[in-house]
């Protein structure tokens, strides 16, 4: 990855054992390789795989940052949704990313994407997730409302 060679990273990935492929760090590196090659579907697949087994919140937060740096709004939104799932599972807390901040940034991304994309189904799904979070009282009550 240090040489910005996503194809080389994919070649190495294919030679790895299934156990090594399923590790969170490996999936994070493949996520980054997918971003470098512009393969948003592979990046999303890596995210989904990361949250299905023991999620590493640090890796998922790094995915949010990497997707944002790559200016991939839809993947950033998917990564933010993965962080929300970590909150749902009790794996993330507001010491790393305050939930209101995550929601506010997600809403901004959602609003920006709604102007840019014709794929409203993905956006509707995420908007529904935001509504569920508010309805369930998922906000951290200890965080000031103005954040």
N, CA, C and O of each residue as an XYZ file, in Angstrom:
588
protein
N       0.820     -1.194      0.000
C       0.000      0.000      0.000
C       0.864      1.258      0.000
O       0.458      2.303     -0.507
N       2.052      1.145      0.571
C       2.917      2.321      0.646
C       3.349      2.775     -0.734
O       3.721      3.935     -0.910
N       3.310      1.886     -1.717
C       3.720      2.263     -3.071
C       2.519      2.545     -3.966
O       2.662      2.659     -5.183
N       1.343      2.656     -3.370
C       0.113      2.950     -4.112
C      -0.104      1.971     -5.264
O      -0.330      2.379     -6.403
N      -0.034      0.694     -4.959
C      -0.216     -0.359     -5.955
C      -1.386     -1.252     -5.554
O      -1.185     -2.332     -4.998
N      -2.623     -0.796     -5.838
C      -3.775     -1.600     -5.423
C      -3.842     -2.965     -6.104
O      -4.329     -3.929     -5.514
N      -3.353     -3.052     -7.347
C      -3.362     -4.341     -8.041
C      -2.411     -5.320     -7.361
O      -2.723     -6.502     -7.213
N      -1.241     -4.812     -6.948
C      -0.291     -5.651     -6.221
C      -0.871     -6.121     -4.905
O      -0.684     -7.272     -4.510
N      -1.582     -5.221     -4.219
C      -2.223     -5.595     -2.954
C      -3.270     -6.678     -3.189
O      -3.389     -7.610     -2.394
N      -4.019     -6.560     -4.266
C      -5.033     -7.577     -4.589
C      -4.377     -8.918     -4.894
O      -4.889     -9.966     -4.504
N      -3.242     -8.885     -5.593
C      -2.521    -10.125     -5.906
C      -2.045    -10.811     -4.630
O      -2.164    -12.029     -4.492
N      -1.506    -10.028     -3.700
C      -1.050    -10.587     -2.431
C      -2.243    -11.148     -1.655
O      -2.150    -12.223     -1.064
N      -3.360    -10.422     -1.657
C      -4.560    -10.857     -0.955
C      -5.011    -12.229     -1.449
O      -5.386    -13.089     -0.653
N      -4.975    -12.426     -2.748
C      -5.430    -13.698     -3.328
C      -4.575    -14.869     -2.887
O      -5.053    -16.003     -2.881
N      -3.322    -14.630     -2.516
C      -2.439    -15.719     -2.089
C      -2.556    -16.019     -0.589
O      -1.978    -16.993     -0.106
N      -3.297    -15.193      0.142
C      -3.406    -15.353      1.599
C      -4.365    -16.488      1.963
O      -5.246    -16.860      1.188
N      -4.164    -17.018      3.155
C      -5.089    -18.032      3.671
C      -6.426    -17.370      3.992
O      -6.498    -16.151      4.152
N      -7.474    -18.169      4.084
C      -8.793    -17.628      4.421
C      -8.778    -16.949      5.781
O      -9.438    -15.930      5.983
N      -8.017    -17.520      6.715
C      -7.932    -16.933      8.050
C      -7.304    -15.538      7.987
O      -7.792    -14.603      8.623
N      -6.235    -15.405      7.229
C      -5.572    -14.102      7.103
C      -6.465    -13.107      6.368
O      -6.487    -11.922      6.702
N      -7.198    -13.589      5.370
C      -8.102    -12.712      4.619
C      -9.214    -12.152      5.502
O      -9.694    -11.041      5.275
N      -9.619    -12.921      6.506
C     -10.751    -12.501      7.329
C     -10.352    -11.561      8.470
O     -11.223    -11.058      9.181
N      -9.064    -11.318      8.656
C      -8.625    -10.425      9.723
C      -9.006     -8.984      9.409
O      -8.987     -8.559      8.253
N      -9.345     -8.255     10.438
C      -9.788     -6.872     10.284
C      -8.737     -5.999      9.602
O      -9.074     -5.181      8.746
N      -7.469     -6.166      9.972
C      -6.407     -5.354      9.366
C      -6.290     -5.629      7.871
O      -6.065     -4.711      7.082
N      -6.443     -6.892      7.486
C      -6.381     -7.257      6.068
C      -7.549     -6.629      5.318
O      -7.377     -6.085      4.227
N      -8.718     -6.707      5.900
C      -9.898     -6.124      5.242
C      -9.783     -4.609      5.146
O     -10.233     -4.011      4.169
N      -9.185     -3.991      6.151
C      -8.957     -2.545      6.090
C      -8.000     -2.204      4.946
O      -8.237     -1.257      4.195
N      -6.921     -2.977      4.818
C      -5.970     -2.714      3.729
C      -6.617     -2.930      2.361
O      -6.342     -2.188      1.418
N      -7.474     -3.945      2.254
C      -8.185     -4.157      0.984
C      -9.186     -3.028      0.733
O      -9.415     -2.644     -0.414
N      -9.777     -2.502      1.798
C     -10.658     -1.337      1.671
C      -9.873     -0.181      1.053
O     -10.340      0.465      0.115
N      -8.682      0.073      1.587
C      -7.853      1.159      1.066
C      -7.438      0.898     -0.383
O      -7.423      1.815     -1.204
N      -7.106     -0.347     -0.688
C      -6.743     -0.699     -2.064
C      -7.926     -0.459     -2.996
O      -7.754      0.032     -4.112
N      -9.115     -0.803     -2.539
C     -10.318     -0.579     -3.351
C     -10.532      0.907     -3.598
O     -10.897      1.306     -4.704
N     -10.309      1.729     -2.577
C     -10.436      3.177     -2.755
C      -9.429      3.692     -3.770
O      -9.762      4.515     -4.623
N      -8.190      3.202     -3.674
C      -7.148      3.644     -4.603
C      -7.474      3.282     -6.043
O      -7.160      4.027     -6.971
N      -8.108      2.124     -6.217
C      -8.445      1.693     -7.575
C      -9.816      2.189     -8.023
O     -10.226      1.939     -9.156
N     -10.531      2.896     -7.136
C     -11.840      3.434     -7.489
C     -12.954      2.404     -7.473
O     -14.008      2.627     -8.069
N     -12.740      1.283     -6.802
C     -13.729      0.205     -6.746
C     -14.583      0.359     -5.483
O     -14.297     -0.251     -4.454
N     -15.620      1.170     -5.572
C     -16.451      1.436     -4.396
C     -17.236      0.200     -3.951
O     -17.530      0.058     -2.764
N     -17.575     -0.682     -4.867
C     -18.311     -1.884     -4.468
C     -17.422     -2.805     -3.633
O     -17.902     -3.404     -2.670
N     -16.143     -2.932     -3.977
C     -15.230     -3.734     -3.167
C     -15.003     -3.070     -1.811
O     -14.944     -3.757     -0.791
N     -14.877     -1.753     -1.788
C     -14.700     -1.039     -0.525
C     -15.899     -1.300      0.390
O     -15.732     -1.573      1.579
N     -17.100     -1.216     -0.169
C     -18.313     -1.468      0.611
C     -18.361     -2.912      1.086
O     -18.753     -3.181      2.221
N     -17.966     -3.837      0.227
C     -17.926     -5.256      0.603
C     -16.958     -5.476      1.773
O     -17.258     -6.237      2.694
N     -15.816     -4.821      1.735
C     -14.843     -4.932      2.833
C     -15.432     -4.391      4.132
O     -15.272     -5.001      5.189
N     -16.105     -3.263      4.056
C     -16.748     -2.692      5.247
C     -17.761     -3.646      5.845
O     -17.775     -3.880      7.053
N     -18.597     -4.188      4.998
C     -19.642     -5.095      5.489
C     -19.042     -6.331      6.127
O     -19.555     -6.830      7.129
N     -17.958     -6.827      5.551
C     -17.286     -7.990      6.131
C     -16.659     -7.629      7.474
O     -16.637     -8.454      8.388
N     -16.152     -6.411      7.600
C     -15.519     -5.978      8.847
C     -16.516     -5.920     10.000
O     -16.146     -6.192     11.142
N     -17.755     -5.577      9.729
C     -18.717     -5.449     10.825
C     -19.453     -6.752     11.126
O     -20.151     -6.845     12.136
N     -19.307     -7.761     10.261
C     -20.007     -9.022     10.505
C     -19.292     -9.914     11.511
O     -19.929    -10.671     12.243
N     -17.983     -9.824     11.543
C     -17.241    -10.565     12.555
C     -16.779     -9.547     13.587
O     -17.133     -8.373     13.472
N     -16.042     -9.928     14.540
C     -15.632     -9.039     15.613
C     -15.091     -7.715     15.061
O     -13.922     -7.638     14.683
N     -15.924     -6.683     15.012
C     -15.499     -5.420     14.397
C     -14.419     -4.717     15.210
O     -14.474     -4.657     16.438
N     -13.441     -4.190     14.489
C     -12.414     -3.366     15.100
C     -12.810     -1.922     14.821
O     -12.682     -1.446     13.694
N     -13.285     -1.235     15.835
C     -13.807      0.120     15.666
C     -12.742      1.057     15.114
O     -13.048      1.938     14.311
N     -11.497      0.875     15.537
C     -10.421      1.733     15.029
C     -10.255      1.586     13.519
O     -10.056      2.575     12.813
N     -10.337      0.355     13.028
C     -10.228      0.139     11.580
C     -11.417      0.752     10.844
O     -11.258      1.331      9.769
N     -12.591      0.624     11.419
C     -13.777      1.175     10.760
C     -13.729      2.702     10.762
O     -14.099      3.333      9.772
N     -13.282      3.292     11.851
C     -13.098      4.749     11.878
C     -12.041      5.181     10.858
O     -12.174      6.224     10.217
N     -10.998      4.374     10.719
C      -9.971      4.671      9.712
C     -10.563      4.588      8.308
O     -10.139      5.322      7.415
N     -11.531      3.708      8.105
C     -12.213      3.611      6.807
C     -12.982      4.896      6.514
O     -12.976      5.382      5.383
N     -13.640      5.443      7.529
C     -14.358      6.709      7.347
C     -13.377      7.777      6.884
O     -13.641      8.508      5.929
N     -12.250      7.859      7.567
C     -11.242      8.865      7.237
C     -10.672      8.642      5.829
O     -10.536      9.589      5.055
N     -10.341      7.391      5.506
C      -9.765      7.087      4.190
C     -10.750      7.397      3.068
O     -10.366      7.951      2.038
N     -12.008      7.045      3.265
C     -13.019      7.317      2.236
C     -13.221      8.815      2.063
O     -13.402      9.304      0.948
N     -13.190      9.529      3.168
C     -13.331     10.992      3.105
C     -12.149     11.612      2.375
O     -12.319     12.510      1.551
N     -10.946     11.125      2.685
C      -9.739     11.630      2.026
C      -9.756     11.324      0.522
O      -9.230     12.092     -0.283
N     -10.365     10.198      0.162
C     -10.465      9.809     -1.247
C     -11.616     10.524     -1.947
O     -11.839     10.338     -3.143
N     -12.346     11.345     -1.189
C     -13.491     12.092     -1.711
C     -14.564     11.164     -2.293
O     -15.208     11.474     -3.295
N     -14.728     10.028     -1.636
C     -15.745      9.057     -2.036
C     -16.904      9.179     -1.060
O     -16.939      8.513     -0.026
N     -17.843     10.034     -1.403
C     -18.921     10.361     -0.475
C     -19.793      9.170     -0.125
O     -20.141      8.974      1.040
N     -20.146      8.377     -1.119
C     -21.023      7.235     -0.841
C     -20.325      6.212      0.056
O     -20.945      5.655      0.961
N     -19.041      5.965     -0.193
C     -18.301      5.022      0.654
C     -18.110      5.616      2.052
O     -18.146      4.884      3.042
N     -17.909      6.922      2.141
C     -17.804      7.571      3.447
C     -19.097      7.377      4.224
O     -19.078      7.105      5.425
N     -20.208      7.518      3.536
C     -21.507      7.321      4.173
C     -21.677      5.872      4.635
O     -22.188      5.617      5.725
N     -21.247      4.933      3.802
C     -21.305      3.512      4.182
C     -20.434      3.256      5.412
O     -20.829      2.519      6.315
N     -19.248      3.867      5.443
C     -18.356      3.684      6.583
C     -18.957      4.301      7.851
O     -18.850      3.732      8.938
N     -19.583      5.459      7.700
C     -20.252      6.085      8.853
C     -21.369      5.185      9.363
O     -21.576      5.072     10.571
N     -22.081      4.551      8.456
C     -23.137      3.626      8.850
C     -22.536      2.427      9.597
O     -23.139      1.917     10.542
N     -21.361      1.987      9.175
C     -20.694      0.888      9.876
C     -20.335      1.300     11.301
O     -20.444      0.493     12.225
N     -19.909      2.548     11.485
C     -19.615      3.040     12.834
C     -20.897      3.065     13.661
O     -20.885      2.713     14.840
N     -22.001      3.480     13.044
C     -23.284      3.472     13.756
C     -23.662      2.061     14.200
O     -24.217      1.877     15.284
N     -23.364      1.068     13.367
C     -23.645     -0.321     13.754
C     -22.786     -0.719     14.948
O     -23.225     -1.474     15.816
N     -21.565     -0.208     14.985
C     -20.709     -0.473     16.148
C     -21.309      0.142     17.403
O     -21.257     -0.463     18.474
N     -21.881      1.342     17.283
C     -22.583      1.954     18.417
C     -23.741      1.062     18.847
O     -23.946      0.824     20.038
N     -24.496      0.571     17.865
C     -25.639     -0.292     18.176
C     -25.205     -1.537     18.940
O     -25.918     -2.007     19.827
N     -24.039     -2.067     18.596
C     -23.539     -3.289     19.222
C     -22.795     -3.010     20.529
O     -22.312     -3.931     21.188
N     -22.710     -1.735     20.894
C     -22.021     -1.371     22.128
C     -20.513     -1.421     22.021
O     -19.825     -1.451     23.041
N     -19.982     -1.430     20.802
C     -18.539     -1.526     20.599
C     -17.857     -0.172     20.480
O     -16.639     -0.072     20.631
N     -18.627      0.859     20.213
C     -18.066      2.210     20.054
C     -18.664      3.098     21.124
O     -19.791      2.890     21.574
N     -17.900      4.075     21.517
C     -18.424      5.044     22.464
C     -18.031      6.445     22.016
O     -17.253      6.624     21.078
N     -18.576      7.411     22.695
C     -18.399      8.792     22.271
C     -17.012      9.343     22.571
O     -16.732     10.496     22.241
N     -16.132      8.551     23.189
C     -14.780      9.043     23.436
C     -13.967      9.103     22.145
O     -13.035      9.900     22.041
N     -14.306      8.276     21.167
C     -13.584      8.287     19.886
C     -14.241      9.232     18.891
O     -13.576     10.065     18.276
N     -15.528      9.095     18.742
C     -16.295      9.972     17.859
C     -17.632     10.226     18.533
O     -18.424      9.299     18.699
N     -17.894     11.455     18.920
C     -19.201     11.743     19.523
C     -20.315     11.418     18.532
O     -20.278     11.837     17.375
N     -21.287     10.679     18.996
C     -22.393     10.257     18.138
C     -23.080     11.435     17.445
O     -23.366     11.339     16.251
N     -23.353     12.532     18.134
C     -23.982     13.658     17.421
C     -23.127     14.182     16.259
O     -23.660     14.591     15.227
N     -21.817     14.168     16.433
C     -20.920     14.601     15.356
C     -21.027     13.652     14.172
O     -21.113     14.088     13.025
N     -21.022     12.357     14.452
C     -21.146     11.358     13.391
C     -22.465     11.525     12.647
O     -22.502     11.463     11.418
N     -23.532     11.735     13.383
C     -24.845     11.906     12.750
C     -24.885     13.189     11.924
O     -25.381     13.194     10.797
N     -24.365     14.266     12.485
C     -24.366     15.542     11.757
C     -23.578     15.430     10.449
O     -24.038     15.889      9.404
N     -22.408     14.830     10.508
C     -21.603     14.657      9.294
C     -22.302     13.735      8.296
O     -22.241     13.957      7.087
N     -22.962     12.704      8.811
C     -23.690     11.786      7.933
C     -24.848     12.489      7.237
O     -25.104     12.260      6.055
N     -25.538     13.340      7.970
C     -26.650     14.080      7.370
C     -26.133     15.016      6.283
O     -26.759     15.155      5.232
N     -24.997     15.654      6.532
C     -24.409     16.529      5.506
C     -24.035     15.744      4.258
O     -24.283     16.189      3.137
N     -23.434     14.570      4.459
C     -23.097     13.723      3.321
C     -24.353     13.293      2.578
O     -24.404     13.329      1.349
N     -25.356     12.890      3.331
C     -26.618     12.452      2.744
C     -27.252     13.555      1.915
O     -27.740     13.318      0.810
N     -27.237     14.761      2.461
C     -27.815     15.902      1.750
C     -27.021     16.192      0.470
O     -27.613     16.443     -0.580
N     -25.704     16.160      0.550
C     -24.875     16.393     -0.629
C     -25.049     15.316     -1.681
O     -25.112     15.609     -2.875
N     -25.128     14.071     -1.239
C     -25.308     12.969     -2.181
C     -26.678     13.005     -2.845
O     -26.820     12.623     -4.006
N     -27.675     13.458     -2.116
C     -29.023     13.502     -2.693
C     -29.057     14.432     -3.899
O     -29.879     14.260     -4.799
N     -28.177     15.400     -3.913
C     -28.094     16.309     -5.066
C     -27.303     15.710     -6.223
O     -27.511     16.080     -7.378
N     -26.410     14.799     -5.917
C     -25.473     14.295     -6.916
C     -25.830     12.948     -7.520
O     -25.380     12.629     -8.621
N     -26.621     12.163     -6.829
C     -26.800     10.784     -7.267
C     -28.236     10.487     -7.672
O     -29.192     11.095     -7.190
N     -28.341      9.529     -8.576
C     -29.664      9.058     -8.977
C     -30.027      7.794     -8.201
O     -31.143      7.289     -8.328
N     -29.096      7.280     -7.399
C     -29.330      6.059     -6.648
C     -29.965      6.400     -5.303
O     -29.311      6.346     -4.261
N     -31.218      6.745     -5.343
C     -31.930      7.197     -4.147
C     -32.189      6.058     -3.165
O     -32.399      6.312     -1.978
N     -32.181      4.809     -3.629
C     -32.476      3.684     -2.744
C     -31.451      3.588     -1.618
O     -31.829      3.424     -0.458
N     -30.146      3.689     -1.944
C     -29.107      3.648     -0.909
C     -29.281      4.804      0.067
O     -29.116      4.631      1.275
N     -29.606      5.962     -0.446
C     -29.769      7.134      0.408
C     -30.999      6.996      1.290
O     -30.978      7.388      2.457
N     -32.071      6.441      0.735
C     -33.279      6.212      1.532
C     -32.994      5.231      2.674
O     -33.471      5.421      3.793
N     -32.208      4.176      2.384
C     -31.858      3.212      3.424
C     -31.100      3.899      4.556
O     -31.386      3.672      5.731
N     -30.142      4.733      4.198
C     -29.355      5.392      5.226
C     -30.202      6.411      5.986
O     -30.084      6.534      7.205
N     -31.047      7.131      5.274
C     -31.934      8.094      5.944
C     -32.844      7.358      6.924
O     -33.101      7.850      8.023
N     -33.323      6.199      6.536
C     -34.145      5.387      7.438
C     -33.374      4.975      8.671
O     -33.925      4.942      9.771
N     -32.102      4.660      8.496
C     -31.250      4.286      9.635
C     -31.084      5.470     10.588
O     -31.085      5.291     11.806
N     -30.945      6.660     10.045
C     -30.827      7.865     10.872
C     -32.099      8.056     11.700
O     -32.036      8.354     12.893
N     -33.238      7.884     11.058
C     -34.518      8.046     11.752
C     -34.639      7.015     12.866
O     -35.065      7.348     13.972
N     -34.266      5.756     12.585
C     -34.315      4.707     13.607
C     -33.451      5.075     14.801
O     -33.850      4.875     15.949
N     -32.285      5.604     14.537
C     -31.376      5.962     15.614
C     -32.018      6.995     16.536
O     -31.941      6.875     17.759
N     -32.649      8.009     15.947
C     -33.315      9.019     16.756
C     -34.516      8.438     17.497
O     -34.728      8.751     18.669
N     -35.305      7.593     16.826
C     -36.492      7.015     17.450
C     -36.132      6.101     18.615
O     -36.844      6.048     19.618
N     -35.019      5.380     18.472
C     -34.598      4.456     19.524
C     -33.930      5.163     20.692
O     -33.592      4.533     21.694
N     -33.740      6.468     20.564
C     -33.052      7.190     21.628
C     -31.582      6.848     21.659
O     -30.965      6.842     22.724
N     -31.007      6.560     20.488
C     -29.633      6.109     20.398
C     -28.592      7.170     20.671
O     -27.405      6.850     20.731
N     -28.980      8.399     20.836
C     -27.992      9.428     21.114
C     -27.468      9.315     22.521
O     -28.212      9.024     23.458
N     -26.192      9.545     22.661
C     -25.534      9.523     23.971
C     -26.044     10.713     24.783
O     -25.758     11.864     24.452
N     -26.775     10.442     25.813
C     -27.407     11.507     26.609
C     -26.395     12.369     27.347
O     -26.712     13.485     27.759
N     -25.166     11.855     27.516
C     -24.158     12.620     28.235
C     -23.472     13.657     27.360
O     -22.732     14.504     27.860
N     -23.717     13.592     26.046
C     -23.101     14.544     25.135
C     -24.018     15.768     24.990
O     -25.216     15.602     24.760
N     -23.498     16.963     25.116
C     -24.340     18.147     24.985
C     -25.061     18.181     23.636
O     -24.498     17.783     22.616
N     -26.274     18.644     23.637
C     -27.112     18.645     22.437
C     -26.545     19.542     21.344
O     -26.842     19.315     20.171
N     -25.762     20.525     21.665
C     -25.253     21.441     20.654
C     -24.074     20.932     19.869
O     -23.582     21.648     18.998
N     -23.586     19.715     20.132
C     -22.410     19.209     19.443
C     -22.703     18.829     18.016
O     -21.807     18.383     17.299
